[in-house]
Amino acid sequence: AEGMKLKTCSETVDLSEYKISHGSCIDGMLIDRLTGRRVDRPKDRYQRTACRCVESVDIGAYNTCPNQCLYCYASFSEKAIRRNYHSFNPKSPLLCSEVEEHDEITERKK
């Protein structure tokens, strides 16, 4: 589509002659530009060697986005997406559910 730029994910091959650059899902430079300040995050050591992503904390949940993009790793069950979408509560501290009596809430270790 016009205006879209292709980028590779975790590749070492140079495809610049085809106007394809290297990309990253969690892009440290993009985060810097969007926030207007330098965010010092190391490379995510748990990803593949050629991955350019910086460390991050996933705050989402699987099967919650109704867009159903075919390439998305987080959306794989249409039935679960519909169920989760209908249980969304903007007043809940959780994305698509409620804190229940048996839940254990802990502080994230830094």
Backbone atoms as SQL, in Angstrom:
CREATE TABLE atoms (id INTEGER PRIMARY KEY, chain TEXT, resi INTEGER, resn TEXT, atom TEXT, x REAL, y REAL, z REAL);
INSERT INTO atoms VALUES
  (1, 'A', 1, 'ALA', 'N', 0.844, -1.187, 0.000),
  (2, 'A', 1, 'ALA', 'CA', 0.000, 0.000, 0.000),
  (3, 'A', 1, 'ALA', 'C', 0.879, 1.236, 0.000),
  (4, 'A', 2, 'GLU', 'N', 0.362, 2.267, -0.571),
  (5, 'A', 2, 'GLU', 'CA', 1.115, 3.508, -0.682),
  (6, 'A', 2, 'GLU', 'C', 1.412, 4.095, 0.690),
  (7, 'A', 3, 'GLY', 'N', 2.665, 4.492, 0.899),
  (8, 'A', 3, 'GLY', 'CA', 3.060, 5.078, 2.170),
  (9, 'A', 3, 'GLY', 'C', 3.573, 4.076, 3.185),
  (10, 'A', 4, 'MET', 'N', 3.358, 2.792, 2.947),
  (11, 'A', 4, 'MET', 'CA', 3.854, 1.772, 3.880),
  (12, 'A', 4, 'MET', 'C', 5.304, 1.446, 3.554),
  (13, 'A', 5, 'LYS', 'N', 6.083, 1.177, 4.579),
  (14, 'A', 5, 'LYS', 'CA', 7.476, 0.792, 4.398),
  (15, 'A', 5, 'LYS', 'C', 7.657, -0.626, 4.899),
  (16, 'A', 6, 'LEU', 'N', 8.302, -1.457, 4.093),
  (17, 'A', 6, 'LEU', 'CA', 8.582, -2.830, 4.505),
  (18, 'A', 6, 'LEU', 'C', 9.831, -2.867, 5.360),
  (19, 'A', 7, 'LYS', 'N', 9.804, -3.677, 6.397),
  (20, 'A', 7, 'LYS', 'CA', 10.959, -3.886, 7.266),
  (21, 'A', 7, 'LYS', 'C', 11.037, -5.365, 7.592),
  (22, 'A', 8, 'THR', 'N', 12.257, -5.835, 7.799),
  (23, 'A', 8, 'THR', 'CA', 12.447, -7.235, 8.162),
  (24, 'A', 8, 'THR', 'C', 12.377, -7.394, 9.673),
  (25, 'A', 9, 'CYS', 'N', 12.161, -8.620, 10.099),
  (26, 'A', 9, 'CYS', 'CA', 12.150, -8.940, 11.523),
  (27, 'A', 9, 'CYS', 'C', 13.238, -9.975, 11.776),
  (28, 'A', 10, 'SER', 'N', 14.216, -9.619, 12.568),
  (29, 'A', 10, 'SER', 'CA', 15.261, -10.547, 12.992),
  (30, 'A', 10, 'SER', 'C', 16.001, -11.181, 11.819),
  (31, 'A', 11, 'GLU', 'N', 16.375, -10.353, 10.856),
  (32, 'A', 11, 'GLU', 'CA', 17.110, -10.822, 9.676),
  (33, 'A', 11, 'GLU', 'C', 18.447, -10.102, 9.589),
  (34, 'A', 12, 'THR', 'N', 19.452, -10.774, 9.043),
  (35, 'A', 12, 'THR', 'CA', 20.747, -10.139, 8.830),
  (36, 'A', 12, 'THR', 'C', 20.961, -9.768, 7.367),
  (37, 'A', 13, 'VAL', 'N', 20.172, -10.328, 6.472),
  (38, 'A', 13, 'VAL', 'CA', 20.332, -10.084, 5.037),
  (39, 'A', 13, 'VAL', 'C', 20.048, -8.609, 4.712),
  (40, 'A', 14, 'ASP', 'N', 20.874, -8.034, 3.821),
  (41, 'A', 14, 'ASP', 'CA', 20.708, -6.645, 3.410),
  (42, 'A', 14, 'ASP', 'C', 19.752, -6.581, 2.216),
  (43, 'A', 15, 'LEU', 'N', 18.589, -6.018, 2.417),
  (44, 'A', 15, 'LEU', 'CA', 17.593, -5.888, 1.350),
  (45, 'A', 15, 'LEU', 'C', 17.357, -4.423, 0.983),
  (46, 'A', 16, 'SER', 'N', 18.331, -3.572, 1.306),
  (47, 'A', 16, 'SER', 'CA', 18.163, -2.140, 1.066),
  (48, 'A', 16, 'SER', 'C', 17.994, -1.810, -0.416),
  (49, 'A', 17, 'GLU', 'N', 18.543, -2.624, -1.311),
  (50, 'A', 17, 'GLU', 'CA', 18.357, -2.361, -2.748),
  (51, 'A', 17, 'GLU', 'C', 16.886, -2.483, -3.150),
  (52, 'A', 18, 'TYR', 'N', 16.091, -3.158, -2.328),
  (53, 'A', 18, 'TYR', 'CA', 14.652, -3.295, -2.572),
  (54, 'A', 18, 'TYR', 'C', 13.836, -2.352, -1.685),
  (55, 'A', 19, 'LYS', 'N', 14.546, -1.410, -1.046),
  (56, 'A', 19, 'LYS', 'CA', 13.923, -0.446, -0.126),
  (57, 'A', 19, 'LYS', 'C', 13.267, -1.132, 1.073),
  (58, 'A', 20, 'ILE', 'N', 13.884, -2.236, 1.527),
  (59, 'A', 20, 'ILE', 'CA', 13.429, -2.944, 2.721),
  (60, 'A', 20, 'ILE', 'C', 14.518, -2.791, 3.775),
  (61, 'A', 21, 'SER', 'N', 14.160, -2.217, 4.910),
  (62, 'A', 21, 'SER', 'CA', 15.146, -1.994, 5.968),
  (63, 'A', 21, 'SER', 'C', 14.907, -2.957, 7.128),
  (64, 'A', 22, 'HIS', 'N', 15.834, -2.933, 8.068),
  (65, 'A', 22, 'HIS', 'CA', 15.688, -3.758, 9.266),
  (66, 'A', 22, 'HIS', 'C', 14.721, -3.058, 10.224),
  (67, 'A', 23, 'GLY', 'N', 13.919, -3.838, 10.910),
  (68, 'A', 23, 'GLY', 'CA', 12.955, -3.268, 11.838),
  (69, 'A', 23, 'GLY', 'C', 12.993, -3.968, 13.180),
  (70, 'A', 24, 'SER', 'N', 12.170, -3.502, 14.069),
  (71, 'A', 24, 'SER', 'CA', 12.023, -4.147, 15.373),
  (72, 'A', 24, 'SER', 'C', 10.621, -3.862, 15.893),
  (73, 'A', 25, 'CYS', 'N', 10.050, -4.841, 16.550),
  (74, 'A', 25, 'CYS', 'CA', 8.697, -4.676, 17.110),
  (75, 'A', 25, 'CYS', 'C', 8.721, -3.688, 18.270),
  (76, 'A', 26, 'ILE', 'N', 9.716, -3.807, 19.131),
  (77, 'A', 26, 'ILE', 'CA', 9.886, -2.897, 20.265),
  (78, 'A', 26, 'ILE', 'C', 11.100, -2.035, 19.929),
  (79, 'A', 27, 'ASP', 'N', 10.853, -0.939, 19.241),
  (80, 'A', 27, 'ASP', 'CA', 11.883, -0.099, 18.633),
  (81, 'A', 27, 'ASP', 'C', 12.324, 1.003, 19.597),
  (82, 'A', 28, 'GLY', 'N', 13.528, 0.872, 20.126),
  (83, 'A', 28, 'GLY', 'CA', 14.051, 1.844, 21.079),
  (84, 'A', 28, 'GLY', 'C', 14.129, 3.254, 20.513),
  (85, 'A', 29, 'MET', 'N', 14.556, 3.388, 19.248),
  (86, 'A', 29, 'MET', 'CA', 14.655, 4.721, 18.639),
  (87, 'A', 29, 'MET', 'C', 13.273, 5.344, 18.440),
  (88, 'A', 30, 'LEU', 'N', 12.289, 4.530, 18.068),
  (89, 'A', 30, 'LEU', 'CA', 10.924, 5.038, 17.914),
  (90, 'A', 30, 'LEU', 'C', 10.371, 5.487, 19.270),
  (91, 'A', 31, 'ILE', 'N', 10.644, 4.720, 20.309),
  (92, 'A', 31, 'ILE', 'CA', 10.203, 5.099, 21.659),
  (93, 'A', 31, 'ILE', 'C', 10.824, 6.439, 22.050),
  (94, 'A', 32, 'ASP', 'N', 12.123, 6.623, 21.752),
  (95, 'A', 32, 'ASP', 'CA', 12.794, 7.897, 22.026),
  (96, 'A', 32, 'ASP', 'C', 12.096, 9.048, 21.304),
  (97, 'A', 33, 'ARG', 'N', 11.811, 8.854, 20.011),
  (98, 'A', 33, 'ARG', 'CA', 11.164, 9.911, 19.224),
  (99, 'A', 33, 'ARG', 'C', 9.763, 10.225, 19.753),
  (100, 'A', 34, 'LEU', 'N', 9.000, 9.200, 20.074),
  (101, 'A', 34, 'LEU', 'CA', 7.622, 9.409, 20.531),
  (102, 'A', 34, 'LEU', 'C', 7.542, 10.066, 21.905),
  (103, 'A', 35, 'THR', 'N', 8.495, 9.735, 22.783),
  (104, 'A', 35, 'THR', 'CA', 8.473, 10.296, 24.139),
  (105, 'A', 35, 'THR', 'C', 9.232, 11.613, 24.240),
  (106, 'A', 36, 'GLY', 'N', 10.063, 11.909, 23.241),
  (107, 'A', 36, 'GLY', 'CA', 10.845, 13.135, 23.273),
  (108, 'A', 36, 'GLY', 'C', 12.015, 13.080, 24.235),
  (109, 'A', 37, 'ARG', 'N', 12.377, 11.893, 24.662),
  (110, 'A', 37, 'ARG', 'CA', 13.531, 11.743, 25.558),
  (111, 'A', 37, 'ARG', 'C', 14.206, 10.405, 25.304),
  (112, 'A', 38, 'ARG', 'N', 15.446, 10.320, 25.733),
  (113, 'A', 38, 'ARG', 'CA', 16.218, 9.089, 25.545),
  (114, 'A', 38, 'ARG', 'C', 15.779, 8.062, 26.580),
  (115, 'A', 39, 'VAL', 'N', 15.335, 6.919, 26.110),
  (116, 'A', 39, 'VAL', 'CA', 14.955, 5.817, 26.991),
  (117, 'A', 39, 'VAL', 'C', 16.040, 4.757, 26.843),
  (118, 'A', 40, 'ASP', 'N', 16.851, 4.609, 27.869),
  (119, 'A', 40, 'ASP', 'CA', 17.992, 3.696, 27.792),
  (120, 'A', 40, 'ASP', 'C', 17.553, 2.271, 28.116),
  (121, 'A', 41, 'ARG', 'N', 17.302, 1.502, 27.095),
  (122, 'A', 41, 'ARG', 'CA', 16.877, 0.109, 27.251),
  (123, 'A', 41, 'ARG', 'C', 17.850, -0.785, 26.499),
  (124, 'A', 42, 'PRO', 'N', 18.348, -1.835, 27.152),
  (125, 'A', 42, 'PRO', 'CA', 19.242, -2.765, 26.449),
  (126, 'A', 42, 'PRO', 'C', 18.467, -3.644, 25.471),
  (127, 'A', 43, 'LYS', 'N', 19.194, -4.257, 24.570),
  (128, 'A', 43, 'LYS', 'CA', 18.610, -5.217, 23.629),
  (129, 'A', 43, 'LYS', 'C', 17.968, -6.347, 24.434),
  (130, 'A', 44, 'ASP', 'N', 16.850, -6.847, 23.949),
  (131, 'A', 44, 'ASP', 'CA', 16.161, -7.950, 24.623),
  (132, 'A', 44, 'ASP', 'C', 16.966, -9.230, 24.415),
  (133, 'A', 45, 'ARG', 'N', 17.623, -9.687, 25.449),
  (134, 'A', 45, 'ARG', 'CA', 18.524, -10.843, 25.340),
  (135, 'A', 45, 'ARG', 'C', 17.787, -12.171, 25.176),
  (136, 'A', 46, 'TYR', 'N', 16.478, -12.178, 25.340),
  (137, 'A', 46, 'TYR', 'CA', 15.714, -13.420, 25.220),
  (138, 'A', 46, 'TYR', 'C', 15.183, -13.655, 23.808),
  (139, 'A', 47, 'GLN', 'N', 15.519, -12.764, 22.884),
  (140, 'A', 47, 'GLN', 'CA', 15.064, -12.904, 21.499),
  (141, 'A', 47, 'GLN', 'C', 16.171, -13.510, 20.636),
  (142, 'A', 48, 'ARG', 'N', 15.838, -13.775, 19.384),
  (143, 'A', 48, 'ARG', 'CA', 16.823, -14.328, 18.450),
  (144, 'A', 48, 'ARG', 'C', 18.001, -13.370, 18.289),
  (145, 'A', 49, 'THR', 'N', 19.144, -13.882, 17.896),
  (146, 'A', 49, 'THR', 'CA', 20.377, -13.105, 17.808),
  (147, 'A', 49, 'THR', 'C', 20.219, -11.845, 16.964),
  (148, 'A', 50, 'ALA', 'N', 19.577, -11.932, 15.821),
  (149, 'A', 50, 'ALA', 'CA', 19.443, -10.783, 14.923),
  (150, 'A', 50, 'ALA', 'C', 18.292, -9.848, 15.298),
  (151, 'A', 51, 'CYS', 'N', 17.551, -10.175, 16.330),
  (152, 'A', 51, 'CYS', 'CA', 16.417, -9.344, 16.749),
  (153, 'A', 51, 'CYS', 'C', 16.938, -7.993, 17.248),
  (154, 'A', 52, 'ARG', 'N', 16.288, -6.928, 16.856),
  (155, 'A', 52, 'ARG', 'CA', 16.695, -5.576, 17.233),
  (156, 'A', 52, 'ARG', 'C', 15.819, -4.975, 18.333),
  (157, 'A', 53, 'CYS', 'N', 14.935, -5.760, 18.899),
  (158, 'A', 53, 'CYS', 'CA', 14.024, -5.251, 19.934),
  (159, 'A', 53, 'CYS', 'C', 14.773, -4.932, 21.225),
  (160, 'A', 54, 'VAL', 'N', 14.289, -3.902, 21.921),
  (161, 'A', 54, 'VAL', 'CA', 14.822, -3.590, 23.245),
  (162, 'A', 54, 'VAL', 'C', 13.965, -4.306, 24.281),
  (163, 'A', 55, 'GLU', 'N', 14.491, -4.414, 25.492),
  (164, 'A', 55, 'GLU', 'CA', 13.739, -5.059, 26.573),
  (165, 'A', 55, 'GLU', 'C', 12.411, -4.347, 26.785),
  (166, 'A', 56, 'SER', 'N', 11.405, -5.122, 27.119),
  (167, 'A', 56, 'SER', 'CA', 10.085, -4.539, 27.356),
  (168, 'A', 56, 'SER', 'C', 9.312, -5.418, 28.324),
  (169, 'A', 57, 'VAL', 'N', 8.208, -4.910, 28.787),
  (170, 'A', 57, 'VAL', 'CA', 7.311, -5.665, 29.652),
  (171, 'A', 57, 'VAL', 'C', 5.972, -5.737, 28.940),
  (172, 'A', 58, 'ASP', 'N', 5.509, -6.943, 28.685),
  (173, 'A', 58, 'ASP', 'CA', 4.242, -7.131, 27.994),
  (174, 'A', 58, 'ASP', 'C', 3.099, -6.897, 28.971),
  (175, 'A', 59, 'ILE', 'N', 2.259, -5.934, 28.656),
  (176, 'A', 59, 'ILE', 'CA', 1.130, -5.632, 29.545),
  (177, 'A', 59, 'ILE', 'C', -0.202, -6.039, 28.925),
  (178, 'A', 60, 'GLY', 'N', -0.145, -6.699, 27.811),
  (179, 'A', 60, 'GLY', 'CA', -1.367, -7.099, 27.123),
  (180, 'A', 60, 'GLY', 'C', -1.822, -8.479, 27.534),
  (181, 'A', 61, 'ALA', 'N', -2.737, -9.005, 26.763),
  (182, 'A', 61, 'ALA', 'CA', -3.259, -10.349, 26.995),
  (183, 'A', 61, 'ALA', 'C', -3.609, -10.951, 25.640),
  (184, 'A', 62, 'TYR', 'N', -3.430, -12.246, 25.514),
  (185, 'A', 62, 'TYR', 'CA', -3.752, -12.921, 24.260),
  (186, 'A', 62, 'TYR', 'C', -5.246, -12.845, 23.957),
  (187, 'A', 63, 'ASN', 'N', -5.545, -12.822, 22.668),
  (188, 'A', 63, 'ASN', 'CA', -6.928, -12.880, 22.165),
  (189, 'A', 63, 'ASN', 'C', -7.831, -11.797, 22.745),
  (190, 'A', 64, 'THR', 'N', -7.350, -10.548, 22.700),
  (191, 'A', 64, 'THR', 'CA', -8.164, -9.438, 23.192),
  (192, 'A', 64, 'THR', 'C', -8.434, -8.382, 22.123),
  (193, 'A', 65, 'CYS', 'N', -7.688, -8.395, 21.048),
  (194, 'A', 65, 'CYS', 'CA', -7.849, -7.380, 20.002),
  (195, 'A', 65, 'CYS', 'C', -8.825, -7.873, 18.940),
  (196, 'A', 66, 'PRO', 'N', -9.853, -7.094, 18.628),
  (197, 'A', 66, 'PRO', 'CA', -10.849, -7.537, 17.655),
  (198, 'A', 66, 'PRO', 'C', -10.421, -7.369, 16.196),
  (199, 'A', 67, 'ASN', 'N', -9.243, -6.798, 15.929),
  (200, 'A', 67, 'ASN', 'CA', -8.829, -6.568, 14.540),
  (201, 'A', 67, 'ASN', 'C', -8.469, -7.847, 13.792),
  (202, 'A', 68, 'GLN', 'N', -8.032, -8.874, 14.487),
  (203, 'A', 68, 'GLN', 'CA', -7.717, -10.188, 13.916),
  (204, 'A', 68, 'GLN', 'C', -6.722, -10.128, 12.753),
  (205, 'A', 69, 'CYS', 'N', -5.649, -9.366, 12.919),
  (206, 'A', 69, 'CYS', 'CA', -4.605, -9.307, 11.890),
  (207, 'A', 69, 'CYS', 'C', -4.005, -10.698, 11.717),
  (208, 'A', 70, 'LEU', 'N', -3.832, -11.135, 10.486),
  (209, 'A', 70, 'LEU', 'CA', -3.376, -12.497, 10.213),
  (210, 'A', 70, 'LEU', 'C', -1.973, -12.774, 10.738),
  (211, 'A', 71, 'TYR', 'N', -1.114, -11.760, 10.801),
  (212, 'A', 71, 'TYR', 'CA', 0.268, -11.954, 11.228),
  (213, 'A', 71, 'TYR', 'C', 0.459, -11.864, 12.740),
  (214, 'A', 72, 'CYS', 'N', -0.572, -11.526, 13.488),
  (215, 'A', 72, 'CYS', 'CA', -0.428, -11.253, 14.918),
  (216, 'A', 72, 'CYS', 'C', -0.324, -12.537, 15.739),
  (217, 'A', 73, 'TYR', 'N', 0.762, -12.648, 16.498),
  (218, 'A', 73, 'TYR', 'CA', 0.965, -13.825, 17.350),
  (219, 'A', 73, 'TYR', 'C', 0.020, -13.838, 18.549),
  (220, 'A', 74, 'ALA', 'N', -0.541, -12.696, 18.903),
  (221, 'A', 74, 'ALA', 'CA', -1.349, -12.592, 20.122),
  (222, 'A', 74, 'ALA', 'C', -2.830, -12.876, 19.891),
  (223, 'A', 75, 'SER', 'N', -3.220, -13.070, 18.653),
  (224, 'A', 75, 'SER', 'CA', -4.627, -13.350, 18.336),
  (225, 'A', 75, 'SER', 'C', -4.710, -14.644, 17.544),
  (226, 'A', 76, 'PHE', 'N', -5.158, -15.702, 18.193),
  (227, 'A', 76, 'PHE', 'CA', -5.207, -16.993, 17.503),
  (228, 'A', 76, 'PHE', 'C', -6.517, -17.740, 17.707),
  (229, 'A', 77, 'SER', 'N', -7.447, -17.165, 18.454),
  (230, 'A', 77, 'SER', 'CA', -8.729, -17.835, 18.683),
  (231, 'A', 77, 'SER', 'C', -9.873, -16.833, 18.533),
  (232, 'A', 78, 'GLU', 'N', -10.602, -16.948, 17.420),
  (233, 'A', 78, 'GLU', 'CA', -11.732, -16.048, 17.182),
  (234, 'A', 78, 'GLU', 'C', -12.759, -16.113, 18.313),
  (235, 'A', 79, 'LYS', 'N', -13.015, -17.314, 18.792),
  (236, 'A', 79, 'LYS', 'CA', -13.995, -17.510, 19.867),
  (237, 'A', 79, 'LYS', 'C', -13.547, -16.775, 21.141),
  (238, 'A', 80, 'ALA', 'N', -12.269, -16.929, 21.497),
  (239, 'A', 80, 'ALA', 'CA', -11.737, -16.261, 22.692),
  (240, 'A', 80, 'ALA', 'C', -11.730, -14.744, 22.512),
  (241, 'A', 81, 'ILE', 'N', -11.423, -14.282, 21.303),
  (242, 'A', 81, 'ILE', 'CA', -11.429, -12.839, 21.039),
  (243, 'A', 81, 'ILE', 'C', -12.823, -12.271, 21.278),
  (244, 'A', 82, 'ARG', 'N', -13.839, -12.936, 20.747),
  (245, 'A', 82, 'ARG', 'CA', -15.220, -12.468, 20.943),
  (246, 'A', 82, 'ARG', 'C', -15.593, -12.456, 22.431),
  (247, 'A', 83, 'ARG', 'N', -15.236, -13.528, 23.136),
  (248, 'A', 83, 'ARG', 'CA', -15.541, -13.624, 24.572),
  (249, 'A', 83, 'ARG', 'C', -14.831, -12.504, 25.351),
  (250, 'A', 84, 'ASN', 'N', -13.541, -12.335, 25.083),
  (251, 'A', 84, 'ASN', 'CA', -12.770, -11.316, 25.795),
  (252, 'A', 84, 'ASN', 'C', -13.240, -9.904, 25.459),
  (253, 'A', 85, 'TYR', 'N', -13.547, -9.686, 24.195),
  (254, 'A', 85, 'TYR', 'CA', -13.999, -8.363, 23.769),
  (255, 'A', 85, 'TYR', 'C', -15.289, -7.975, 24.494),
  (256, 'A', 86, 'HIS', 'N', -16.180, -8.919, 24.646),
  (257, 'A', 86, 'HIS', 'CA', -17.454, -8.637, 25.309),
  (258, 'A', 86, 'HIS', 'C', -17.315, -8.542, 26.830),
  (259, 'A', 87, 'SER', 'N', -16.202, -9.013, 27.385),
  (260, 'A', 87, 'SER', 'CA', -16.012, -8.907, 28.832),
  (261, 'A', 87, 'SER', 'C', -15.117, -7.723, 29.213),
  (262, 'A', 88, 'PHE', 'N', -14.758, -6.896, 28.225),
  (263, 'A', 88, 'PHE', 'CA', -13.946, -5.707, 28.498),
  (264, 'A', 88, 'PHE', 'C', -14.707, -4.753, 29.414),
  (265, 'A', 89, 'ASN', 'N', -14.033, -4.318, 30.482),
  (266, 'A', 89, 'ASN', 'CA', -14.632, -3.386, 31.433),
  (267, 'A', 89, 'ASN', 'C', -13.640, -2.246, 31.660),
  (268, 'A', 90, 'PRO', 'N', -13.915, -1.051, 31.156),
  (269, 'A', 90, 'PRO', 'CA', -12.965, 0.058, 31.297),
  (270, 'A', 90, 'PRO', 'C', -12.711, 0.470, 32.748),
  (271, 'A', 91, 'LYS', 'N', -13.547, 0.031, 33.683),
  (272, 'A', 91, 'LYS', 'CA', -13.354, 0.375, 35.097),
  (273, 'A', 91, 'LYS', 'C', -12.558, -0.686, 35.854),
  (274, 'A', 92, 'SER', 'N', -12.260, -1.792, 35.187),
  (275, 'A', 92, 'SER', 'CA', -11.498, -2.867, 35.822),
  (276, 'A', 92, 'SER', 'C', -10.000, -2.586, 35.692),
  (277, 'A', 93, 'PRO', 'N', -9.199, -2.959, 36.686),
  (278, 'A', 93, 'PRO', 'CA', -7.749, -2.805, 36.563),
  (279, 'A', 93, 'PRO', 'C', -7.143, -3.832, 35.601),
  (280, 'A', 94, 'LEU', 'N', -7.923, -4.814, 35.191),
  (281, 'A', 94, 'LEU', 'CA', -7.465, -5.836, 34.253),
  (282, 'A', 94, 'LEU', 'C', -8.102, -5.602, 32.890),
  (283, 'A', 95, 'LEU', 'N', -7.475, -6.123, 31.855),
  (284, 'A', 95, 'LEU', 'CA', -7.936, -5.857, 30.496),
  (285, 'A', 95, 'LEU', 'C', -9.309, -6.447, 30.191),
  (286, 'A', 96, 'CYS', 'N', -9.493, -7.721, 30.442),
  (287, 'A', 96, 'CYS', 'CA', -10.753, -8.381, 30.063),
  (288, 'A', 96, 'CYS', 'C', -11.282, -9.301, 31.150),
  (289, 'A', 97, 'SER', 'N', -11.068, -8.927, 32.379),
  (290, 'A', 97, 'SER', 'CA', -11.598, -9.720, 33.486),
  (291, 'A', 97, 'SER', 'C', -11.599, -8.860, 34.746),
  (292, 'A', 98, 'GLU', 'N', -11.916, -9.467, 35.844),
  (293, 'A', 98, 'GLU', 'CA', -11.963, -8.777, 37.133),
  (294, 'A', 98, 'GLU', 'C', -11.008, -9.475, 38.099),
  (295, 'A', 99, 'VAL', 'N', -10.490, -8.740, 39.069),
  (296, 'A', 99, 'VAL', 'CA', -9.678, -9.346, 40.116),
  (297, 'A', 99, 'VAL', 'C', -10.623, -10.170, 40.990),
  (298, 'A', 100, 'GLU', 'N', -10.264, -11.437, 41.183),
  (299, 'A', 100, 'GLU', 'CA', -11.104, -12.326, 41.981),
  (300, 'A', 100, 'GLU', 'C', -10.400, -12.699, 43.281),
  (301, 'A', 101, 'GLU', 'N', -11.143, -13.275, 44.190),
  (302, 'A', 101, 'GLU', 'CA', -10.652, -13.595, 45.528),
  (303, 'A', 101, 'GLU', 'C', -9.383, -14.450, 45.510),
  (304, 'A', 102, 'HIS', 'N', -9.293, -15.413, 44.603),
  (305, 'A', 102, 'HIS', 'CA', -8.155, -16.332, 44.568),
  (306, 'A', 102, 'HIS', 'C', -6.928, -15.749, 43.852),
  (307, 'A', 103, 'ASP', 'N', -7.059, -14.572, 43.220),
  (308, 'A', 103, 'ASP', 'CA', -5.944, -13.968, 42.488),
  (309, 'A', 103, 'ASP', 'C', -4.868, -13.468, 43.449),
  (310, 'A', 104, 'GLU', 'N', -3.633, -13.583, 43.029),
  (311, 'A', 104, 'GLU', 'CA', -2.508, -13.090, 43.821),
  (312, 'A', 104, 'GLU', 'C', -1.852, -11.950, 43.055),
  (313, 'A', 105, 'ILE', 'N', -1.760, -10.796, 43.669),
  (314, 'A', 105, 'ILE', 'CA', -1.175, -9.622, 43.031),
  (315, 'A', 105, 'ILE', 'C', 0.183, -9.372, 43.660),
  (316, 'A', 106, 'THR', 'N', 1.221, -9.283, 42.824),
  (317, 'A', 106, 'THR', 'CA', 2.576, -9.047, 43.311),
  (318, 'A', 106, 'THR', 'C', 3.188, -7.869, 42.566),
  (319, 'A', 107, 'GLU', 'N', 4.175, -7.239, 43.181),
  (320, 'A', 107, 'GLU', 'CA', 4.919, -6.168, 42.537),
  (321, 'A', 107, 'GLU', 'C', 5.954, -6.783, 41.611),
  (322, 'A', 108, 'ARG', 'N', 6.140, -6.192, 40.446),
  (323, 'A', 108, 'ARG', 'CA', 7.132, -6.673, 39.493),
  (324, 'A', 108, 'ARG', 'C', 8.532, -6.356, 40.012),
  (325, 'A', 109, 'LYS', 'N', 9.420, -7.346, 39.947),
  (326, 'A', 109, 'LYS', 'CA', 10.813, -7.128, 40.339),
  (327, 'A', 109, 'LYS', 'C', 11.517, -6.393, 39.218),
  (328, 'A', 110, 'LYS', 'N', 12.319, -5.424, 39.566),
  (329, 'A', 110, 'LYS', 'CA', 13.027, -4.625, 38.551),
  (330, 'A', 110, 'LYS', 'C', 14.364, -5.205, 38.236);
